[in-house]
Amino acid sequence: MSTARGLVVVANQVQPQQCSLYRSHSCAVLDDHHICPASWWVGKPDTPMRLLCPNCHYGTHAAIDGLLAGRDVSALPPRVVALARQGLDIAARHGLTPAPTL
């Protein structure tokens, strides 16, 4: 029932939508985001997408940048870090050049 950048309205009431990473995360508007950042894919086929709440979206970007810099990301939510690692794995498998995202 969720759609990217859209409101879900039932009986004239805006419904919260559930983040694909954590069931406890819900918000009025979710967005589709590339698992492997789109800026790394210039001129190549797109990466898979995930429907994320703003917290998980920006947390994933923070985890990607932290991992690229060799920083400790253990204080970030585990699924956010796992998604960041998945994006880096996709980049490695496709010969992409990871760069900071924030």
C-alpha positions, -999 to 999 in steps of 0.1 A, spaced: 0 0 0 30 23 5 42 45 -24 73 66 -27 67 102 -19 30 98 -15 5 99 13 -16 70 22 -51 82 30 -79 59 43 -113 74 51 -98 109 48 -72 101 75 -34 102 67 -19 68 76 17 63 88 38 41 66 63 15 77 100 17 70 114 -14 53 142 -17 78 125 -15 111 88 -22 119 89 3 147 98 31 122 68 48 107 62 82 92 38 100 69 61 100 39 86 73 29 110 75 -1 125 49 -24 163 50 -20 191 32 -39 208 6 -18 240 15 -36 241 53 -41 230 64 -75 260 87 -79 282 56 -80 262 42 -109 266 70 -135 263 53 -169 254 19 -156 222 0 -147 205 11 -115 208 -6 -82 179 -22 -62 158 2 -41 144 2 -5 115 22 9 130 40 39 120 65 66 142 96 67 161 84 98 171 51 82 179 69 49 203 94 65 217 68 89 226 46 60 244 75 43 263 82 76 272 45 78 285 44 42 306 75 48 319 61 81 328 28 66 346 45 37 366 65 62 374 35 83 354 48 113 336 28 140 299 26 130 289 3 159 268 30 175 245 32 145 214 9 141 225 -25 130 202 -28 100 214 7 88 250 -5 89 240 -38 72 223 -18 44 254 3 40 276 -28 38 252 -42 12 256 -10 -9 294 -13 -7 292 -50 -17 271 -41 -47 296 -15 -57 325 -39 -54 307 -66 -75 300 -41 -103 334 -23 -103 319 10 -90 339 36 -72 324 44 -38 327 80 -27 313 99 3 275 105 1 270 133 26 
